[in-house]
Amino acid sequence: MKYRGVIFDLDGVICSTDEYHYLAWKALADRLNIPFDRERNNLLRGVSRAASLNIILEKSDQTYTDEEKAALAEEKNTLYRELLGNMSTTDLSDDVKITLEALRKTDLKLAIGSSSKNTPFILERIGLGNFFDAIADGNCITHSKPSPEVFLKAAEMISFPPQNCLVVEDAHAGVEAAIAGGFDCAAIGDARDDEQARWHLSRFSDILKCLE
């Protein structure tokens, strides 16, 4: 087997928190009287909180200082974490759960590579708090996707070079990050047809075919 490790994005791959992100950003944008809808929300996929805020503020007729932006980002995160409190093990689909259990029985190292700073909290909510061998997230990187930093950090944590790791991503920015880091990428969801990816998954369990 070529791959020794698998690095998963979290949002949209292991579970879906897109709706919670949207509702939190929408509440903030509405308070600031900034137009924001689901179409514009798609621009935020795979992007860090700070970069997402800048995209939203592009539609504002006001300018904000770095301190004000930091406060707004924290306000969004507070709203988001309150919504995440609704998450539970029911947010982990049977397809994902069964596939992860099958992978856990192999010699593969399993890691998370997510730009989200809420990764540990989300994993706890869905019952995967201690499941993965390594977690690289927004708390240990300085550059979000499409920078490959988070995936390179995850690969370092499981002690394998990029060429021996498969990245699983659902965002085009994530696929770009994987390729930039020298990883093979299995694309799912919105990124499924991304031509840069080596593998194109219709469902999560298709990962097993990539690892045969």
Backbone bond lengths (Angstrom), bond angles and torsions (degrees), N, CA, C in turn:
res aa  C-N    CA-C-N  psi(-1)  N-CA   C-N-CA  omega(-1)  CA-C   N-CA-C  phi
1 M - - - 1.459 - - 1.531 109.17 -
2 K 1.328 115.61 129.30 1.465 120.06 -179.44 1.519 111.56 -67.50
3 Y 1.325 116.71 -41.24 1.454 120.82 -173.69 1.525 111.69 -85.50
4 R 1.318 114.95 136.34 1.459 121.04 176.13 1.520 111.04 -110.31
5 G 1.334 115.27 -18.15 1.453 120.57 -180.00 1.517 111.54 -143.42
6 V 1.327 115.69 152.99 1.464 121.97 175.20 1.525 107.96 -125.23
7 I 1.321 115.32 128.95 1.465 121.48 -179.21 1.526 108.58 -114.21
8 F 1.314 116.03 118.95 1.460 121.53 -176.47 1.523 111.81 -103.71
9 D 1.319 116.11 134.49 1.454 118.95 162.34 1.527 105.65 -67.45
10 L 1.316 117.37 160.09 1.468 120.00 -177.99 1.530 112.23 -97.03
11 D 1.325 116.23 -66.16 1.460 120.43 -176.51 1.521 111.06 -65.51
12 G 1.320 116.43 120.98 1.460 120.78 178.28 1.513 114.15 89.31
13 V 1.337 116.99 -8.11 1.459 120.90 178.59 1.533 109.76 -115.44
14 I 1.329 116.34 -63.99 1.463 120.53 177.61 1.536 110.07 -76.98
15 C 1.306 115.83 -42.58 1.464 121.10 177.98 1.526 107.57 -150.85
16 S 1.298 116.88 173.95 1.461 120.27 -179.19 1.523 110.55 -117.33
17 T 1.329 114.77 117.99 1.458 120.10 174.93 1.527 110.42 -115.86
18 D 1.319 116.66 11.91 1.463 121.43 -177.10 1.527 112.53 -55.03
19 E 1.320 116.01 -43.27 1.463 119.41 -176.98 1.524 110.73 -65.53
20 Y 1.330 117.32 -38.15 1.456 120.97 178.71 1.536 110.60 -66.21
21 H 1.343 116.12 -41.44 1.464 119.98 175.84 1.527 110.28 -60.04
22 Y 1.312 115.38 -48.23 1.467 119.65 -177.53 1.525 111.10 -59.38
23 L 1.330 117.22 -47.85 1.456 120.88 -177.46 1.530 111.59 -62.03
24 A 1.335 116.36 -38.02 1.467 120.01 179.82 1.528 110.99 -69.59
25 W 1.334 116.61 -46.11 1.471 119.78 177.92 1.527 110.88 -64.22
26 K 1.311 116.43 -38.92 1.461 121.08 -179.82 1.523 110.63 -62.77
27 A 1.322 116.58 -43.49 1.464 120.45 179.20 1.531 110.61 -62.21
28 L 1.323 116.81 -41.71 1.465 120.51 178.75 1.524 110.65 -66.18
29 A 1.331 116.64 -47.08 1.467 120.63 -179.34 1.526 111.27 -61.03
30 D 1.311 116.78 -41.48 1.468 120.52 179.08 1.527 110.36 -62.19
31 R 1.318 117.16 -40.97 1.464 120.17 179.84 1.514 110.96 -63.70
32 L 1.343 116.21 -33.25 1.467 121.22 -178.86 1.529 112.39 -90.93
33 N 1.352 115.53 3.04 1.480 120.94 -178.12 1.526 112.29 57.31
34 I 1.330 114.86 41.53 1.463 121.65 177.63 1.525 107.99 -109.40
35 P 1.346 118.23 128.53 1.465 119.73 178.93 1.522 111.59 -63.92
36 F 1.318 115.37 131.54 1.471 120.53 -178.63 1.518 108.39 -154.80
37 D 1.328 116.19 126.77 1.460 120.27 179.84 1.525 109.60 -137.06
38 R 1.321 115.66 -177.47 1.469 119.58 -175.79 1.529 112.03 -65.94
39 E 1.318 116.99 -31.58 1.463 119.32 178.90 1.529 110.21 -65.15
40 R 1.329 116.34 -44.72 1.468 119.13 178.88 1.527 110.22 -69.41
41 N 1.304 116.68 -30.38 1.461 121.11 178.54 1.522 111.60 -60.01
42 N 1.331 116.81 -29.40 1.466 120.62 179.72 1.527 112.22 -62.81
43 L 1.339 116.82 -23.15 1.465 120.79 179.16 1.526 111.57 -71.49
44 L 1.331 116.50 -14.36 1.456 120.75 -175.32 1.523 113.22 -93.16
45 R 1.322 116.70 -5.26 1.464 120.24 -175.14 1.525 111.40 -64.32
46 G 1.339 116.15 126.40 1.455 121.18 178.32 1.518 114.32 75.42
47 V 1.338 116.76 8.63 1.465 121.99 -175.97 1.528 109.20 -106.06
48 S 1.311 117.37 147.32 1.466 120.99 -178.78 1.523 111.27 -65.32
49 R 1.323 115.27 164.59 1.467 120.59 -179.56 1.523 111.46 -60.36
50 A 1.333 116.55 -45.11 1.462 120.47 -178.40 1.526 111.09 -64.09
51 A 1.333 116.37 -43.36 1.462 120.23 179.54 1.529 110.58 -67.65
52 S 1.329 117.30 -36.55 1.464 121.35 177.62 1.521 110.34 -62.97
53 L 1.317 116.57 -43.01 1.464 120.46 178.75 1.516 110.87 -60.94
54 N 1.337 117.07 -41.96 1.463 120.11 179.15 1.517 111.57 -61.93
55 I 1.329 116.57 -37.34 1.472 120.42 178.16 1.523 109.74 -64.01
56 I 1.322 116.70 -42.40 1.463 120.45 179.13 1.527 111.06 -65.75
57 L 1.320 116.78 -42.85 1.472 120.90 -176.89 1.525 113.06 -70.26
58 E 1.331 117.05 -13.41 1.468 119.88 175.48 1.526 111.22 -58.97
59 K 1.322 116.61 -27.31 1.462 121.86 -178.53 1.530 112.72 -89.62
60 S 1.326 116.32 1.06 1.460 120.41 -179.64 1.519 110.67 -90.13
61 D 1.336 116.49 148.26 1.462 119.89 176.34 1.524 110.96 -93.03
62 Q 1.325 115.68 7.79 1.458 121.59 177.10 1.523 110.00 -108.84
63 T 1.329 114.99 159.99 1.459 119.81 172.58 1.533 107.68 -110.79
64 Y 1.316 115.53 149.42 1.462 120.49 -176.15 1.523 110.22 -127.17
65 T 1.324 115.58 140.88 1.465 120.25 176.76 1.522 109.21 -75.72
66 D 1.313 115.87 167.15 1.467 119.92 177.70 1.529 110.99 -60.76
67 E 1.335 115.18 -36.74 1.467 118.89 179.18 1.528 110.90 -66.56
68 E 1.319 117.25 -40.94 1.467 121.29 178.40 1.524 110.65 -65.93
69 K 1.329 116.16 -39.50 1.463 120.07 178.43 1.529 110.60 -63.96
70 A 1.313 116.27 -41.02 1.465 120.15 179.30 1.533 110.01 -61.90
71 A 1.327 116.31 -39.83 1.461 120.47 179.84 1.527 110.54 -68.10
72 L 1.326 117.10 -39.00 1.468 120.84 178.57 1.527 111.05 -66.73
73 A 1.320 116.29 -40.82 1.471 119.83 178.49 1.520 110.42 -63.18
74 E 1.324 116.53 -38.59 1.461 120.42 179.02 1.530 110.60 -70.00
75 E 1.330 116.52 -36.00 1.467 120.12 176.69 1.526 110.42 -62.23
76 K 1.335 116.39 -43.92 1.463 119.97 177.70 1.510 110.37 -61.74
77 N 1.334 116.83 -43.10 1.458 119.96 -176.95 1.528 111.56 -65.28
78 T 1.311 116.26 -35.46 1.463 120.07 177.28 1.525 109.98 -63.73
79 L 1.339 116.32 -45.50 1.463 120.91 177.53 1.533 110.39 -60.72
80 Y 1.330 115.55 -42.95 1.455 121.68 -177.40 1.532 111.16 -64.68
81 R 1.326 116.46 -45.17 1.467 119.95 -179.28 1.529 111.31 -65.09
82 E 1.329 116.57 -34.61 1.468 119.35 175.99 1.526 110.06 -61.90
83 L 1.334 116.09 -41.29 1.463 120.42 178.77 1.525 111.10 -68.79
84 L 1.338 116.60 -36.94 1.460 120.35 179.85 1.525 111.79 -63.45
85 G 1.317 115.89 -21.42 1.450 119.90 177.24 1.521 112.43 -59.85
86 N 1.344 116.29 -17.12 1.461 121.18 178.35 1.522 112.12 -82.52
87 M 1.339 116.85 -10.82 1.456 119.83 -177.38 1.526 110.86 -73.55
88 S 1.326 115.35 152.28 1.463 121.04 177.85 1.519 108.40 -154.76
89 T 1.314 117.10 -174.37 1.464 121.37 179.31 1.528 111.32 -63.30
90 T 1.328 117.90 -16.32 1.468 120.05 177.70 1.524 111.54 -71.63
91 D 1.342 117.02 -13.86 1.464 120.66 176.85 1.525 111.91 -82.25
92 L 1.330 117.03 -2.24 1.461 122.10 175.33 1.527 107.23 -100.72
93 S 1.327 116.73 112.60 1.467 120.03 -176.26 1.525 110.92 -67.90
94 D 1.322 115.59 157.80 1.464 120.12 177.89 1.524 110.68 -60.99
95 D 1.336 116.67 -38.13 1.464 121.20 -179.45 1.525 110.53 -60.54
96 V 1.326 116.35 -46.25 1.465 120.80 179.50 1.530 110.52 -67.64
97 K 1.309 117.16 -45.94 1.464 121.70 -177.21 1.529 111.44 -60.32
98 I 1.316 116.94 -48.87 1.468 121.05 -178.05 1.529 111.15 -65.74
99 T 1.337 116.15 -39.49 1.465 120.29 180.00 1.525 111.00 -66.73
100 L 1.321 117.15 -43.90 1.466 120.21 178.51 1.525 111.13 -62.68
101 E 1.319 116.37 -39.20 1.467 119.82 178.31 1.520 110.83 -63.75
102 A 1.340 117.00 -38.03 1.468 120.98 177.66 1.521 110.79 -66.61
103 L 1.338 116.95 -41.39 1.463 120.83 179.49 1.525 111.35 -67.13
104 R 1.330 116.60 -33.10 1.454 120.95 -178.89 1.530 111.74 -65.08
105 K 1.320 116.32 -22.95 1.461 121.34 -179.30 1.530 112.39 -84.58
106 T 1.331 117.20 -4.67 1.462 121.72 179.14 1.528 109.84 -94.90
107 D 1.337 116.21 -178.23 1.465 121.09 177.61 1.526 112.17 -86.99
108 L 1.319 117.26 2.09 1.456 121.04 -178.44 1.528 111.56 -68.28
109 K 1.337 115.57 143.41 1.457 121.11 169.83 1.533 106.93 -89.82
110 L 1.315 116.26 135.98 1.464 121.68 -176.41 1.527 109.54 -116.22
111 A 1.337 116.09 130.58 1.461 120.07 -176.95 1.522 110.81 -137.57
112 I 1.311 115.18 161.10 1.464 122.69 173.66 1.524 108.02 -107.97
113 G 1.336 115.81 136.75 1.461 122.11 173.92 1.515 108.18 -129.32
114 S 1.323 116.91 93.58 1.462 121.41 -174.09 1.519 110.98 -131.41
115 S 1.323 116.13 142.71 1.468 120.38 177.49 1.522 111.95 -76.41
116 S 1.319 117.24 -11.57 1.457 121.34 -175.80 1.527 112.04 -73.04
117 K 1.324 116.38 134.94 1.458 121.16 174.84 1.530 110.91 -81.51
118 N 1.316 116.84 -8.59 1.461 121.62 -179.29 1.530 112.40 -95.84
119 T 1.324 116.97 9.91 1.462 121.02 -175.48 1.532 114.08 -53.08
120 P 1.336 119.62 -50.68 1.469 118.86 -179.38 1.528 112.57 -59.77
121 F 1.326 116.60 -40.34 1.465 121.29 -179.77 1.523 110.89 -63.11
122 I 1.340 116.31 -44.65 1.469 120.71 -179.79 1.524 110.63 -64.12
123 L 1.327 116.73 -44.88 1.466 120.28 179.94 1.525 111.12 -60.44
124 E 1.309 116.96 -38.73 1.464 120.12 177.24 1.525 110.50 -63.46
125 R 1.322 116.52 -43.12 1.465 120.85 -177.40 1.520 112.03 -62.58
126 I 1.345 116.86 -35.50 1.470 119.39 -176.08 1.532 112.42 -96.38
127 G 1.332 116.85 8.51 1.452 120.65 174.17 1.508 115.72 85.05
128 L 1.342 117.61 19.73 1.468 121.05 -179.23 1.530 112.16 -119.76
129 G 1.320 115.45 27.24 1.458 119.58 -174.89 1.519 115.14 -56.68
130 N 1.313 117.66 -37.23 1.471 121.13 -177.97 1.523 112.55 -117.48
131 F 1.318 116.33 21.99 1.464 119.83 -172.31 1.530 113.16 -80.68
132 F 1.315 117.55 -41.44 1.464 120.91 -170.64 1.530 112.52 -88.04
133 D 1.331 115.03 151.25 1.457 120.93 -179.62 1.520 112.07 -72.21
134 A 1.328 116.43 -26.17 1.466 120.51 -179.53 1.521 109.49 -155.64
135 I 1.324 115.58 150.46 1.460 121.45 176.57 1.520 108.76 -132.09
136 A 1.320 116.02 114.45 1.461 122.03 171.72 1.523 106.17 -108.11
137 D 1.324 116.25 125.23 1.466 118.53 -176.32 1.520 110.54 -145.71
138 G 1.325 114.76 -168.83 1.455 119.71 -176.70 1.507 114.75 -63.12
139 N 1.328 116.96 -12.64 1.461 120.69 179.49 1.523 113.39 -81.58
140 C 1.336 116.72 -12.24 1.472 118.21 -176.47 1.530 113.15 -127.55
141 I 1.334 116.66 16.11 1.472 119.84 178.16 1.521 109.57 -128.36
142 T 1.328 115.05 161.92 1.467 120.41 176.89 1.523 111.87 -113.00
143 H 1.331 116.86 -15.44 1.467 120.61 -179.93 1.532 109.59 -126.47
144 S 1.324 116.37 127.88 1.463 119.86 179.45 1.526 110.13 -87.65
145 K 1.323 116.95 169.36 1.457 122.11 177.28 1.536 109.14 -57.62
146 P 1.319 119.21 141.67 1.465 128.30 17.13 1.526 116.92 -83.91
147 S 1.316 118.57 11.49 1.463 119.13 169.88 1.529 108.19 -65.93
148 P 1.325 117.94 140.87 1.467 120.53 -179.86 1.529 113.40 -81.97
149 E 1.346 117.42 5.12 1.466 120.47 -171.34 1.521 113.72 -52.86
150 V 1.340 118.25 -44.91 1.460 119.83 -174.84 1.527 111.71 -66.61
151 F 1.325 116.70 -35.01 1.464 119.90 178.63 1.526 111.17 -74.26
152 L 1.331 116.46 -38.24 1.460 120.01 176.84 1.526 110.64 -64.16
153 K 1.333 115.65 -37.91 1.467 120.11 177.66 1.534 110.45 -65.00
154 A 1.332 116.67 -42.68 1.469 120.49 179.50 1.526 110.58 -63.65
155 A 1.336 116.68 -43.15 1.466 120.86 179.16 1.528 110.75 -61.95
156 E 1.314 115.52 -39.93 1.469 120.32 177.89 1.530 110.33 -63.25
157 M 1.315 116.59 -39.33 1.469 121.29 -178.54 1.527 112.69 -65.16
158 I 1.354 115.80 -32.99 1.462 118.28 179.16 1.525 112.03 -98.11
159 S 1.335 115.36 5.48 1.478 123.07 171.48 1.519 114.74 64.72
160 F 1.349 116.27 36.90 1.456 120.36 174.51 1.526 109.71 -128.99
161 P 1.345 117.94 145.02 1.465 120.40 177.15 1.532 110.11 -72.30
162 P 1.338 117.87 159.69 1.469 121.34 -178.65 1.524 114.24 -51.70
163 Q 1.316 117.52 -38.52 1.463 119.79 -176.12 1.526 112.61 -66.12
164 N 1.323 117.43 -14.09 1.465 120.98 177.98 1.530 112.83 -104.33
165 C 1.336 115.46 10.63 1.466 120.00 -179.12 1.532 111.12 -123.70
166 L 1.307 115.62 141.57 1.454 122.13 175.04 1.526 108.85 -106.67
167 V 1.326 116.25 128.09 1.464 121.61 176.91 1.525 109.15 -98.30
168 V 1.317 116.81 136.64 1.466 121.85 177.76 1.526 107.89 -114.14
169 E 1.335 116.44 120.09 1.462 121.94 -171.75 1.524 112.10 -137.05
170 D 1.336 115.48 151.77 1.464 119.98 176.90 1.522 112.39 -118.95
171 A 1.338 117.94 0.32 1.464 121.58 -179.33 1.530 109.72 -118.90
172 H 1.328 116.13 143.75 1.466 120.09 -179.48 1.532 110.90 -61.14
173 A 1.339 116.90 -36.74 1.468 119.73 178.14 1.524 110.39 -63.00
174 G 1.328 116.77 -34.09 1.455 121.03 178.25 1.513 112.56 -71.47
175 V 1.321 116.15 -39.87 1.467 120.35 176.56 1.529 109.19 -62.15
176 E 1.318 116.12 -45.09 1.461 121.03 178.68 1.524 110.82 -59.56
177 A 1.337 115.89 -40.32 1.457 120.61 179.25 1.526 111.19 -64.37
178 A 1.326 116.27 -43.16 1.459 120.46 179.90 1.527 111.42 -61.46
179 I 1.316 115.95 -47.76 1.467 120.48 -179.27 1.524 110.35 -62.93
180 A 1.329 116.58 -41.69 1.464 120.49 179.42 1.523 111.65 -61.85
181 G 1.338 116.27 -29.47 1.458 119.98 -179.42 1.511 114.15 -86.91
182 G 1.334 117.05 -3.03 1.457 119.91 179.25 1.514 114.48 89.15
183 F 1.349 117.01 18.34 1.456 122.20 -179.72 1.523 111.68 -97.50
184 D 1.317 117.31 151.80 1.456 120.91 162.19 1.516 106.85 -75.41
185 C 1.332 116.01 149.71 1.456 119.13 -177.40 1.521 110.58 -130.77
186 A 1.325 115.40 135.60 1.462 122.22 171.50 1.522 106.42 -105.47
187 A 1.324 116.46 118.22 1.460 121.35 -175.35 1.522 110.58 -100.62
188 I 1.331 114.55 138.61 1.459 121.32 -178.22 1.532 108.48 -137.31
189 G 1.309 117.18 165.05 1.463 120.26 175.76 1.511 112.60 63.81
190 D 1.330 116.47 -133.95 1.463 121.42 -176.53 1.527 112.83 -61.40
191 A 1.326 117.76 -25.02 1.470 121.21 -177.35 1.522 112.27 -97.16
192 R 1.308 116.77 5.95 1.465 120.47 -172.64 1.532 113.20 -52.44
193 D 1.313 117.87 -38.39 1.470 120.95 -176.45 1.526 112.99 -93.30
194 D 1.314 117.55 11.28 1.463 121.03 -179.93 1.531 109.24 -62.99
195 E 1.313 116.24 121.56 1.464 121.05 -174.69 1.528 112.85 -68.05
196 Q 1.328 117.48 -18.98 1.463 119.64 -179.75 1.530 111.89 -74.08
197 A 1.324 116.66 -23.11 1.465 120.60 -176.55 1.528 110.76 -74.03
198 R 1.309 116.25 146.12 1.468 120.66 176.65 1.525 110.56 -80.82
199 W 1.324 116.07 -35.30 1.451 121.19 -177.72 1.532 109.66 -120.24
200 H 1.335 115.37 147.37 1.463 121.40 -178.85 1.526 107.73 -128.24
201 L 1.336 115.76 112.36 1.453 121.39 -171.24 1.524 112.31 -101.63
202 S 1.318 115.98 130.71 1.461 120.50 174.86 1.524 110.74 -82.63
203 R 1.329 115.15 -30.69 1.462 121.25 178.53 1.512 108.08 -147.62
204 F 1.313 116.18 163.03 1.463 121.65 -174.02 1.523 112.15 -58.35
205 S 1.319 117.33 -40.76 1.460 120.90 -176.66 1.524 113.47 -65.54
206 D 1.343 117.31 -13.76 1.468 120.13 176.25 1.519 111.53 -64.21
207 I 1.341 117.12 -15.51 1.469 121.10 176.72 1.527 110.00 -55.88
208 L 1.320 116.90 -35.49 1.456 120.31 -176.85 1.523 111.55 -60.23
209 K 1.337 117.23 -31.56 1.463 120.93 179.81 1.529 110.47 -70.17
210 C 1.337 116.02 -30.99 1.473 120.23 -179.74 1.519 111.12 -71.38
211 L 1.321 116.54 -19.03 1.458 121.09 -171.77 1.523 113.01 -105.18
212 E 1.325 117.22 4.01 1.463 120.80 -178.53 1.523 111.44 -70.48
